[in-house]
Amino acid sequence: MIGSITDIELDEIITKYRPIITFKVKKSIGGQTPDWEDIANEIITNVIDKVKSGEFRGESSIGTYIFTITKRRIIDHIRGKSKILRHAPEVDPFPQPHVYFENKEKAETLANAIESLKPKYKEILYLYYYKDLSREEVAQKLGIPPNRVSERVNYAQKLLKKILKP
């Protein structure tokens, strides 16, 4: 068993092993991964804490101890990333060009229909759907009762359905 390590010896150990830890982390998770530096610093901090607390008992060399901590932290990081990737939603494929143009045409048709409404209905739809204000907020902004907001929104929707009917 080794006696307690002084701060000077600990500084020498860290100076010696920091480049090795950094290399191992970059090689394992990729230098392009933005987390590599944080992980390397976390490992070094972890080593310092464990040595100072007496958790390192000297049953192996300090190098082996550091490599074990490094390896475990890298594995934990990779497992964490793969867990996130397993639960990540599937990315939708790019829509076909005709779908884009159909949606654009529908949006233009709806915009023209809304434009043909009376100003009080256009404004209520704008505030309620586009600005995403609550019924009470729209009522306050327009100076009308909240139930009147609901009536106007419903009536504006009926008018739009009538206009858009083929």
GUZAMAR-683333 format. One line per 5 residues: number of its first residue (from 0); for each residue z, x, y of N, C-alpha, C, O, CB. Coordinates in Angstrom, 2 decimals. Glycine has a CB too. Example, Ala and Ser with C-alpha at 12.3 -4.5 7.8 and 13.67 -1.06 7.14 Angstrom:
<pts>
0 = 7.80:13.19:-5.69:7.80:12.30:-4.50:7.80:13.20:-3.30:8.46:14.24:-3.32:9.05:11.31:-4.47 | 7.08:12.85:-2.25:7.14:13.67:-1.06:7.87:12.90:0.03:8.04:13.41:1.14:5.72:14.08:-0.60;
</pts>
This chain:
<pts>
0 = 0.00:0.83:-1.18:0.00:0.00:0.00:0.00:0.88:1.25:0.61:1.95:1.25:1.20:-0.94:-0.01 | -0.65:0.45:2.27:-0.77:1.26:3.47:0.23:0.78:4.50:0.54:-0.41:4.59:-2.20:1.20:4.02 | 0.72:1.72:5.28:1.65:1.37:6.34:0.93:0.58:7.42:-0.28:0.36:7.34:2.30:2.62:6.92 | 1.66:0.17:8.42:1.03:-0.61:9.46:0.01:0.25:10.21:0.21:1.45:10.42:2.07:-1.18:10.43 | -1.08:-0.38:10.59:-2.17:0.32:11.27:-1.90:0.26:12.77:-1.60:-0.81:13.30:-3.58:-0.29:10.92;
5 = -2.01:1.38:13.43:-1.78:1.42:14.87:-3.00:0.86:15.60:-4.09:0.72:15.03:-1.47:2.86:15.34 | -2.79:0.55:16.87:-3.90:0.03:17.68:-5.01:1.05:17.80:-6.19:0.68:17.83:-3.40:-0.38:19.07 | -4.67:2.32:17.87:-5.68:3.38:17.98:-6.52:3.42:16.70:-7.74:3.50:16.76:-5.01:4.77:18.25 | -5.85:3.38:15.54:-6.58:3.36:14.27:-7.45:2.11:14.15:-8.57:2.17:13.64:-5.59:3.44:13.09 | -6.93:0.99:14.62:-7.69:-0.26:14.57:-8.93:-0.16:15.46:-10.01:-0.62:15.07:-6.80:-1.45:15.02;
10 = -8.79:0.44:16.64:-9.95:0.64:17.52:-11.00:1.52:16.85:-12.20:1.26:16.95:-9.51:1.27:18.86 | -10.55:2.56:16.15:-11.47:3.45:15.45:-12.19:2.71:14.32:-13.39:2.91:14.10:-10.72:4.67:14.88 | -11.45:1.87:13.62:-12.05:1.08:12.52:-13.11:0.14:13.08:-14.22:0.05:12.55:-10.96:0.27:11.76 | -12.78:-0.56:14.15:-13.72:-1.51:14.75:-14.94:-0.77:15.29:-16.07:-1.23:15.10:-13.04:-2.31:15.89 | -14.72:0.36:15.94:-15.84:1.15:16.47:-16.76:1.58:15.32:-17.99:1.57:15.47:-15.33:2.40:17.23;
15 = -16.17:1.94:14.19:-16.97:2.39:13.04:-17.71:1.22:12.39:-18.88:1.37:12.02:-16.06:3.08:12.01 | -17.06:0.08:12.24:-17.64:-1.01:11.45:-18.41:-2.07:12.27:-19.15:-2.86:11.69:-16.56:-1.69:10.69 | -18.24:-2.10:13.59:-18.97:-3.09:14.41:-20.48:-3.03:14.19:-21.10:-4.07:13.96:-18.65:-2.87:15.89 | -21.10:-1.83:14.26:-22.56:-1.80:14.05:-22.97:-2.26:12.64:-24.03:-2.87:12.46:-23.08:-0.38:14.29 | -22.13:-1.99:11.66:-22.45:-2.39:10.29:-22.34:-3.91:10.15:-23.20:-4.54:9.52:-21.51:-1.68:9.28;
20 = -21.29:-4.48:10.73:-21.11:-5.94:10.70:-22.28:-6.61:11.41:-22.87:-7.56:10.90:-19.77:-6.35:11.37 | -22.61:-6.10:12.59:-23.71:-6.67:13.38:-25.02:-6.62:12.59:-25.76:-7.60:12.55:-23.87:-5.91:14.71 | -25.29:-5.47:11.98:-26.52:-5.33:11.19:-26.54:-6.33:10.03:-27.55:-6.99:9.79:-26.64:-3.89:10.65 | -25.43:-6.43:9.32:-25.34:-7.31:8.15:-25.55:-8.78:8.57:-26.28:-9.51:7.90:-23.96:-7.14:7.45 | -24.92:-9.20:9.66:-25.06:-10.58:10.14:-26.49:-10.85:10.58:-27.08:-11.87:10.19:-24.08:-10.85:11.31;
25 = -27.07:-9.94:11.38:-28.45:-10.14:11.84:-29.42:-10.20:10.67:-30.35:-11.01:10.67:-28.85:-9.02:12.80 | -29.21:-9.34:9.69:-30.10:-9.30:8.54:-29.97:-10.58:7.71:-30.97:-11.09:7.20:-29.79:-8.07:7.67 | -28.76:-11.09:7.58:-28.51:-12.24:6.71:-28.95:-13.56:7.34:-29.56:-14.40:6.66:-27.06:-12.32:6.37 | -28.66:-13.76:8.62:-29.01:-15.07:9.22:-30.19:-14.98:10.17:-30.68:-16.00:10.65:-27.81:-15.63:9.96 | -30.65:-13.77:10.45:-31.82:-13.60:11.30:-31.43:-13.26:12.73:-30.58:-13.92:13.32:-32.68:-14.86:11.28;
30 = -32.05:-12.26:13.26:-31.79:-11.83:14.63:-32.26:-12.83:15.66:-31.79:-12.82:16.80:-32.44:-10.52:14.89 | -33.19:-13.71:15.28:-33.68:-14.72:16.21:-32.73:-15.90:16.32:-32.85:-16.72:17.22:-35.06:-15.20:15.77 | -31.77:-15.99:15.39:-30.77:-17.05:15.43:-29.79:-16.76:16.55:-29.19:-15.68:16.57:-30.04:-17.19:14.06 | -29.62:-17.70:17.48:-28.75:-17.41:18.63:-27.27:-17.22:18.26:-26.51:-16.69:19.07:-28.87:-18.52:19.63 | -26.87:-17.65:17.07:-25.46:-17.58:16.68:-25.03:-16.22:16.15:-23.83:-15.99:15.98:-25.18:-18.62:15.64;
35 = -25.94:-15.33:15.88:-25.58:-14.10:15.17:-24.52:-13.30:15.90:-23.60:-12.77:15.27:-26.80:-13.24:14.97 | -24.63:-13.19:17.21:-23.68:-12.39:17.98:-22.28:-13.02:17.96:-21.27:-12.32:17.84:-24.17:-12.23:19.43 | -22.24:-14.35:18.07:-20.95:-15.04:18.01:-20.28:-14.84:16.65:-19.07:-14.63:16.57:-21.13:-16.55:18.29 | -21.07:-14.90:15.61:-20.53:-14.73:14.26:-20.00:-13.31:14.08:-18.92:-13.12:13.51:-21.61:-15.04:13.19 | -20.74:-12.33:14.54:-20.29:-10.94:14.43:-18.98:-10.74:15.19:-18.06:-10.09:14.68:-21.37:-9.98:14.97;
40 = -18.89:-11.28:16.39:-17.65:-11.16:17.18:-16.50:-11.90:16.50:-15.36:-11.44:16.53:-17.86:-11.70:18.60 | -16.80:-13.04:15.91:-15.79:-13.81:15.20:-15.25:-13.03:14.01:-14.04:-13.04:13.74:-16.38:-15.16:14.74 | -16.12:-12.35:13.30:-15.71:-11.53:12.15:-14.79:-10.40:12.62:-13.75:-10.15:12.01:-16.94:-10.94:11.41 | -15.16:-9.74:13.68:-14.35:-8.63:14.19:-12.98:-9.13:14.64:-11.96:-8.51:14.35:-15.08:-7.92:15.37 | -12.96:-10.25:15.34:-11.68:-10.85:15.76:-10.84:-11.22:14.56:-9.63:-11.00:14.54:-11.93:-12.10:16.63;
45 = -11.49:-11.78:13.54:-10.80:-12.17:12.32:-10.19:-10.95:11.63:-9.05:-11.00:11.17:-11.78:-12.89:11.36 | -10.94:-9.85:11.56:-10.44:-8.61:10.95:-9.21:-8.11:11.72:-8.19:-7.77:11.12:-11.55:-7.52:10.93 | -9.32:-8.08:13.04:-8.20:-7.61:13.86:-6.96:-8.46:13.61:-5.87:-7.93:13.41:-8.58:-7.64:15.37 | -7.13:-9.79:13.61:-6.00:-10.69:13.39:-5.36:-10.48:12.02:-4.14:-10.43:11.90:-6.44:-12.15:13.52 | -6.20:-10.34:11.00:-5.69:-10.18:9.63:-4.98:-8.83:9.45:-3.96:-8.75:8.77:-6.83:-10.30:8.62;
50 = -5.51:-7.78:10.07:-4.87:-6.48:9.96:-3.54:-6.48:10.70:-2.54:-5.98:10.18:-5.80:-5.37:10.51 | -3.51:-7.04:11.91:-2.28:-7.07:12.70:-1.21:-7.94:12.06:-0.02:-7.63:12.17:-2.57:-7.57:14.10 | -1.61:-9.02:11.39:-0.63:-9.92:10.77:-0.12:-9.39:9.44:0.81:-9.95:8.86:-1.24:-11.30:10.56 | -0.72:-8.31:8.95:-0.29:-7.73:7.69:-0.97:-8.34:6.48:-0.60:-8.05:5.35:1.18:-7.88:7.55 | -1.97:-9.18:6.71:-2.69:-9.80:5.60:-3.48:-8.76:4.81:-3.67:-8.91:3.60:-3.64:-10.90:6.12;
55 = -3.94:-7.72:5.49:-4.60:-6.61:4.80:-3.50:-5.72:4.23:-2.76:-5.07:4.97:-5.56:-5.80:5.76 | -3.41:-5.70:2.92:-2.31:-5.00:2.26:-2.70:-3.61:1.75:-1.85:-2.90:1.22:-1.79:-5.82:1.10 | -3.93:-3.22:1.89:-4.35:-1.90:1.47:-4.68:-1.80:-0.01:-4.76:-0.69:-0.54:-3.30:-0.93:1.81 | -4.86:-2.94:-0.67:-5.21:-2.91:-2.10:-6.66:-2.47:-2.32:-7.04:-2.08:-3.42:-4.99:-4.30:-2.73 | -7.44:-2.54:-1.26:-8.82:-2.04:-1.29:-9.02:-1.24:-0.01:-8.13:-1.20:0.84:-9.88:-3.22:-1.41;
60 = -10.17:-0.63:0.12:-10.41:0.12:1.36:-10.64:-0.88:2.50:-11.01:-2.03:2.27:-11.64:1.08:1.21 | -10.42:-0.42:3.70:-10.64:-1.29:4.86:-12.10:-1.72:4.94:-12.40:-2.84:5.36:-10.22:-0.57:6.17 | -13.00:-0.85:4.54:-14.43:-1.18:4.55:-14.74:-2.33:3.60:-15.47:-3.25:3.97:-15.26:0.04:4.16 | -14.19:-2.28:2.40:-14.40:-3.36:1.43:-13.82:-4.65:1.97:-14.42:-5.72:1.83:-13.76:-3.01:0.06 | -12.65:-4.57:2.58:-11.99:-5.73:3.15:-12.88:-6.36:4.24:-13.06:-7.57:4.28:-10.61:-5.35:3.72;
65 = -13.41:-5.53:5.12:-14.27:-6.01:6.21:-15.56:-6.61:5.64:-16.00:-7.66:6.10:-14.61:-4.85:7.19 | -16.16:-5.95:4.65:-17.39:-6.48:4.04:-17.15:-7.83:3.38:-18.01:-8.72:3.43:-17.95:-5.49:3.01 | -15.99:-8.00:2.76:-15.67:-9.28:2.12:-15.56:-10.38:3.17:-16.10:-11.47:2.98:-14.36:-9.17:1.31 | -14.86:-10.11:4.25:-14.74:-11.09:5.34:-16.11:-11.41:5.91:-16.43:-12.57:6.16:-13.80:-10.57:6.47 | -16.92:-10.38:6.12:-18.27:-10.55:6.67:-19.11:-11.42:5.75:-19.76:-12.37:6.20:-18.95:-9.19:6.88;
70 = -19.10:-11.10:4.47:-19.90:-11.85:3.50:-19.48:-13.33:3.47:-20.33:-14.22:3.48:-19.76:-11.23:2.08 | -18.17:-13.57:3.44:-17.68:-14.95:3.39:-18.05:-15.73:4.64:-18.42:-16.90:4.55:-16.17:-14.97:3.20 | -17.96:-15.09:5.80:-18.29:-15.78:7.05:-19.77:-16.10:7.12:-20.15:-17.17:7.60:-17.87:-14.93:8.27 | -20.62:-15.20:6.66:-22.06:-15.43:6.64:-22.38:-16.60:5.70:-23.18:-17.48:6.04:-22.83:-14.15:6.19 | -21.76:-16.60:4.53:-21.99:-17.70:3.58:-21.53:-19.03:4.17:-22.22:-20.04:4.03:-21.24:-17.43:2.25;
75 = -20.37:-19.03:4.83:-19.89:-20.26:5.48:-20.88:-20.76:6.53:-21.14:-21.96:6.63:-18.51:-20.03:6.12 | -21.42:-19.83:7.30:-22.39:-20.21:8.34:-23.65:-20.81:7.71:-24.14:-21.85:8.16:-22.78:-18.98:9.21 | -24.15:-20.17:6.68:-25.37:-20.67:6.02:-25.12:-22.03:5.39:-25.95:-22.93:5.49:-25.85:-19.66:4.94 | -23.97:-22.20:4.74:-23.63:-23.50:4.16:-23.53:-24.57:5.23:-24.00:-25.70:5.04:-22.31:-23.42:3.38 | -22.91:-24.23:6.34:-22.80:-25.19:7.44:-24.15:-25.61:7.97:-24.38:-26.79:8.24:-21.97:-24.61:8.56;
80 = -25.04:-24.66:8.12:-26.39:-24.98:8.61:-27.15:-25.82:7.61:-27.85:-26.76:8.00:-27.17:-23.69:8.90 | -27.04:-25.50:6.32:-27.78:-26.28:5.32:-27.21:-27.68:5.20:-27.94:-28.63:4.90:-27.75:-25.58:3.94 | -25.90:-27.84:5.44:-25.29:-29.17:5.42:-25.85:-30.00:6.57:-26.15:-31.19:6.40:-23.73:-29.07:5.52 | -25.98:-29.38:7.74:-26.56:-30.07:8.89:-28.00:-30.45:8.60:-28.42:-31.56:8.91:-26.47:-29.19:10.15 | -28.76:-29.53:8.02:-30.17:-29.80:7.72:-30.33:-30.90:6.69:-31.29:-31.67:6.75:-30.85:-28.53:7.24;
85 = -29.41:-30.97:5.72:-29.49:-32.02:4.70:-29.36:-33.40:5.30:-29.95:-34.36:4.82:-28.43:-31.81:3.64 | -28.57:-33.49:6.37:-28.31:-34.79:6.97:-29.17:-35.04:8.21:-29.04:-36.08:8.86:-26.85:-34.91:7.33 | -30.04:-34.10:8.53:-30.90:-34.27:9.69:-31.96:-35.32:9.38:-32.50:-35.36:8.28:-31.56:-32.92:10.09 | -32.26:-36.17:10.36:-33.27:-37.18:10.09:-34.65:-36.57:9.93:-34.95:-35.52:10.51:-33.29:-38.21:11.21 | -35.46:-37.21:9.15:-36.83:-36.76:8.93:-37.62:-36.95:10.22:-37.55:-38.01:10.84:-37.50:-37.53:7.74;
90 = -38.35:-35.95:10.60:-39.15:-36.03:11.82:-40.37:-36.90:11.54:-41.07:-36.74:10.54:-39.57:-34.62:12.31 | -40.60:-37.84:12.47:-41.77:-38.69:12.32:-43.03:-37.85:12.52:-43.08:-36.98:13.38:-41.73:-39.87:13.33 | -44.05:-38.12:11.72:-45.30:-37.39:11.91:-45.95:-37.85:13.23:-45.64:-38.91:13.76:-46.28:-37.62:10.71 | -46.84:-37.01:13.73:-47.53:-37.39:14.95:-48.32:-38.66:14.69:-48.95:-38.81:13.64:-48.46:-36.25:15.44 | -48.29:-39.59:15.64:-49.05:-40.82:15.42:-50.55:-40.54:15.45:-51.02:-39.61:16.10:-48.68:-41.88:16.49;
95 = -51.26:-41.37:14.74:-52.71:-41.26:14.73:-53.23:-41.55:16.14:-52.60:-42.33:16.86:-53.35:-42.22:13.69 | -54.34:-40.97:16.54:-54.85:-41.20:17.90:-55.07:-42.68:18.22:-54.81:-43.11:19.35:-56.15:-40.45:18.08 | -55.54:-43.45:17.25:-55.78:-44.87:17.54:-54.47:-45.61:17.82:-54.47:-46.56:18.60:-56.52:-45.53:16.37 | -53.37:-45.19:17.20:-52.07:-45.82:17.44:-51.63:-45.54:18.88:-51.12:-46.43:19.56:-51.00:-45.30:16.43 | -51.84:-44.31:19.33:-51.49:-43.96:20.70:-52.25:-44.84:21.68:-51.67:-45.37:22.63:-51.78:-42.47:20.97;
100 = -53.55:-45.00:21.47:-54.36:-45.79:22.40:-54.03:-47.28:22.31:-54.07:-47.99:23.32:-55.83:-45.56:22.12 | -53.71:-47.75:21.11:-53.30:-49.16:20.97:-52.00:-49.41:21.72:-51.88:-50.41:22.43:-53.14:-49.54:19.48 | -51.04:-48.50:21.58:-49.77:-48.65:22.29:-49.97:-48.57:23.80:-49.33:-49.30:24.56:-48.78:-47.58:21.85 | -50.84:-47.69:24.22:-51.12:-47.55:25.65:-51.76:-48.83:26.19:-51.44:-49.29:27.28:-52.05:-46.32:25.91 | -52.67:-49.39:25.41:-53.33:-50.63:25.81:-52.32:-51.79:25.88:-52.35:-52.59:26.82:-54.46:-50.98:24.83;
105 = -51.43:-51.86:24.89:-50.39:-52.91:24.90:-49.48:-52.76:26.11:-49.12:-53.75:26.75:-49.55:-52.85:23.60 | -49.12:-51.52:26.44:-48.26:-51.27:27.59:-48.94:-51.68:28.88:-48.31:-52.26:29.77:-47.86:-49.80:27.65 | -50.23:-51.38:28.99:-50.97:-51.76:30.20:-51.08:-53.29:30.30:-50.95:-53.85:31.39:-52.38:-51.13:30.20 | -51.31:-53.95:29.17:-51.41:-55.41:29.16:-50.07:-56.02:29.59:-50.05:-56.96:30.38:-51.81:-55.92:27.75 | -48.97:-55.50:29.06:-47.65:-56.00:29.43:-47.37:-55.74:30.91:-46.84:-56.61:31.60:-46.56:-55.34:28.56;
110 = -47.73:-54.55:31.40:-47.52:-54.23:32.82:-48.31:-55.18:33.71:-47.80:-55.63:34.74:-47.93:-52.76:33.10 | -49.54:-55.50:33.33:-50.34:-56.45:34.11:-49.72:-57.84:34.08:-49.72:-58.55:35.09:-51.77:-56.51:33.58 | -49.19:-58.24:32.92:-48.56:-59.56:32.80:-47.32:-59.62:33.68:-47.09:-60.62:34.36:-48.19:-59.86:31.33 | -46.51:-58.56:33.65:-45.31:-58.54:34.50:-45.70:-58.58:35.97:-45.05:-59.24:36.78:-44.45:-57.30:34.20 | -46.77:-57.87:36.30:-47.24:-57.82:37.69:-47.66:-59.21:38.19:-47.59:-59.49:39.39:-48.41:-56.85:37.83;
115 = -48.10:-60.06:37.29:-48.54:-61.40:37.69:-47.38:-62.38:37.90:-47.58:-63.49:38.39:-49.48:-61.96:36.64 | -46.16:-61.97:37.53:-44.99:-62.84:37.72:-44.58:-62.90:39.18:-44.94:-62.03:39.98:-43.82:-62.36:36.86 | -43.81:-63.94:39.52:-43.24:-64.04:40.87:-42.26:-62.89:41.07:-41.68:-62.40:40.10:-42.53:-65.43:41.08 | -42.08:-62.45:42.32:-41.20:-61.31:42.60:-39.78:-61.46:42.04:-39.20:-60.48:41.58:-41.12:-61.10:44.08 | -39.22:-62.67:42.08:-37.85:-62.82:41.61:-37.74:-62.55:40.11:-36.70:-62.09:39.64:-37.33:-64.23:41.93;
120 = -38.81:-62.84:39.34:-38.80:-62.58:37.90:-39.08:-61.10:37.60:-38.49:-60.52:36.68:-39.84:-63.48:37.19 | -39.98:-60.51:38.37:-40.25:-59.07:38.21:-38.99:-58.26:38.48:-38.65:-57.34:37.73:-41.39:-58.62:39.16 | -38.30:-58.62:39.56:-37.10:-57.88:39.94:-36.00:-58.02:38.88:-35.33:-57.04:38.55:-36.58:-58.37:41.29 | -35.83:-59.21:38.35:-34.78:-59.42:37.35:-35.08:-58.63:36.08:-34.18:-58.05:35.48:-34.64:-60.93:37.03 | -36.35:-58.61:35.66:-36.73:-57.85:34.47:-36.56:-56.35:34.71:-36.10:-55.61:33.84:-38.20:-58.16:34.08;
125 = -36.92:-55.91:35.91:-36.78:-54.49:36.26:-35.33:-54.05:36.20:-35.01:-53.03:35.58:-37.35:-54.24:37.66 | -34.46:-54.82:36.83:-33.04:-54.44:36.86:-32.40:-54.53:35.48:-31.62:-53.66:35.09:-32.29:-55.33:37.82 | -32.73:-55.59:34.75:-32.07:-55.84:33.48:-32.56:-54.91:32.37:-31.76:-54.37:31.62:-32.27:-57.29:33.06 | -33.88:-54.73:32.27:-34.42:-53.91:31.18:-34.68:-52.46:31.57:-34.31:-51.55:30.83:-35.70:-54.53:30.67 | -35.31:-52.24:32.71:-35.68:-50.87:33.07:-34.47:-50.08:33.57:-34.25:-48.94:33.15:-36.77:-50.87:34.13;
130 = -33.70:-50.69:34.48:-32.51:-50.01:35.01:-31.32:-50.14:34.06:-30.31:-49.47:34.23:-32.14:-50.58:36.37 | -31.45:-51.00:33.05:-30.43:-51.19:32.02:-29.08:-51.59:32.60:-28.03:-51.13:32.15:-30.28:-49.92:31.20 | -29.12:-52.47:33.62:-27.89:-52.97:34.21:-27.39:-54.15:33.39:-28.17:-54.86:32.76:-28.12:-53.39:35.69 | -26.09:-54.35:33.39:-25.52:-55.51:32.69:-25.84:-56.78:33.47:-26.29:-56.74:34.61:-23.97:-55.34:32.51 | -25.60:-57.89:32.82:-25.85:-59.19:33.44:-25.01:-59.31:34.72:-25.51:-59.77:35.75:-25.52:-60.35:32.46;
135 = -23.77:-58.89:34.65:-22.87:-58.97:35.81:-23.33:-58.05:36.94:-23.26:-58.42:38.12:-21.44:-58.62:35.40 | -23.81:-56.85:36.60:-24.28:-55.91:37.62:-25.53:-56.45:38.32:-25.67:-56.33:39.54:-24.58:-54.54:36.99 | -26.44:-57.04:37.54:-27.65:-57.62:38.13:-27.26:-58.77:39.05:-27.78:-58.90:40.15:-28.63:-58.12:37.03 | -26.32:-59.62:38.58:-25.87:-60.77:39.38:-25.28:-60.30:40.70:-25.55:-60.87:41.75:-24.84:-61.60:38.60 | -24.47:-59.27:40.64:-23.84:-58.73:41.85:-24.89:-58.17:42.80:-24.83:-58.39:44.01:-22.81:-57.63:41.49;
140 = -25.85:-57.45:42.24:-26.90:-56.82:43.06:-27.76:-57.87:43.76:-28.16:-57.70:44.91:-27.78:-55.91:42.20 | -28.05:-58.97:43.04:-28.92:-60.01:43.60:-28.15:-61.13:44.32:-28.74:-61.97:44.99:-29.77:-60.61:42.50 | -26.83:-61.12:44.17:-26.02:-62.14:44.81:-26.17:-63.51:44.17:-26.14:-64.54:44.86:-26.38:-62.24:46.27 | -26.32:-63.53:42.86:-26.45:-64.80:42.12:-25.42:-64.80:40.99:-24.92:-63.75:40.60:-27.90:-64.99:41.57 | -25.10:-65.98:40.45:-24.14:-66.03:39.34:-24.73:-65.40:38.07:-25.95:-65.42:37.87:-23.73:-67.50:39.06;
145 = -23.87:-64.83:37.20:-24.34:-64.19:35.97:-25.15:-65.12:35.06:-26.11:-64.69:34.43:-23.17:-63.65:35.20 | -24.76:-66.40:35.00:-25.54:-67.31:34.13:-26.95:-67.51:34.67:-27.87:-67.78:33.90:-24.82:-68.67:34.01 | -27.13:-67.37:35.98:-28.45:-67.49:36.59:-29.33:-66.30:36.18:-30.54:-66.44:36.03:-28.33:-67.58:38.14 | -28.70:-65.12:36.01:-29.43:-63.93:35.55:-30.01:-64.21:34.17:-31.19:-63.96:33.92:-28.50:-62.67:35.52 | -29.17:-64.74:33.28:-29.64:-65.05:31.92:-30.78:-66.05:31.95:-31.76:-65.91:31.23:-28.49:-65.58:31.07;
150 = -30.65:-67.07:32.78:-31.70:-68.08:32.87:-33.02:-67.47:33.34:-34.08:-67.76:32.78:-31.28:-69.20:33.84 | -32.94:-66.62:34.36:-34.17:-66.01:34.89:-34.80:-65.05:33.88:-36.02:-65.03:33.72:-33.88:-65.27:36.20 | -33.98:-64.28:33.19:-34.51:-63.36:32.19:-35.21:-64.15:31.08:-36.33:-63.82:30.70:-33.38:-62.47:31.59 | -34.55:-65.18:30.58:-35.15:-66.00:29.53:-36.43:-66.67:30.00:-37.42:-66.71:29.26:-34.16:-67.07:29.06 | -36.42:-67.19:31.22:-37.62:-67.86:31.73:-38.76:-66.85:31.92:-39.92:-67.15:31.63:-37.31:-68.58:33.08;
155 = -38.42:-65.64:32.42:-39.44:-64.60:32.60:-40.04:-64.21:31.25:-41.24:-63.96:31.16:-38.83:-63.36:33.30 | -39.21:-64.14:30.21:-39.71:-63.82:28.88:-40.65:-64.91:28.37:-41.68:-64.61:27.77:-38.55:-63.63:27.91 | -40.31:-66.16:28.61:-41.18:-67.27:28.19:-42.51:-67.21:28.91:-43.57:-67.43:28.31:-40.50:-68.63:28.46 | -42.45:-66.90:30.21:-43.71:-66.77:30.97:-44.57:-65.64:30.42:-45.79:-65.78:30.30:-43.42:-66.53:32.46 | -43.95:-64.52:30.09:-44.69:-63.38:29.54:-45.33:-63.74:28.20:-46.48:-63.37:27.94:-43.76:-62.17:29.38;
160 = -44.59:-64.43:27.36:-45.15:-64.84:26.07:-46.35:-65.75:26.28:-47.35:-65.65:25.56:-44.09:-65.55:25.21 | -46.25:-66.62:27.23:-47.35:-67.56:27.53:-48.58:-66.80:28.04:-49.71:-67.10:27.65:-46.90:-68.62:28.58 | -48.34:-65.82:28.93:-49.43:-65.04:29.49:-50.09:-64.17:28.41:-51.31:-64.02:28.38:-48.90:-64.15:30.65 | -49.27:-63.61:27.52:-49.77:-62.66:26.53:-50.32:-63.32:25.28:-50.91:-62.64:24.44:-48.68:-61.71:26.14 | -50.17:-64.63:25.14:-50.67:-65.31:23.96:-52.20:-65.14:23.90:-52.89:-65.31:24.90:-50.28:-66.82:23.98;
165 = -52.71:-64.80:22.71:-54.15:-64.57:22.61:-54.97:-65.85:22.75:-56.20:-65.81:22.69:-54.47:-63.89:21.29;
</pts>
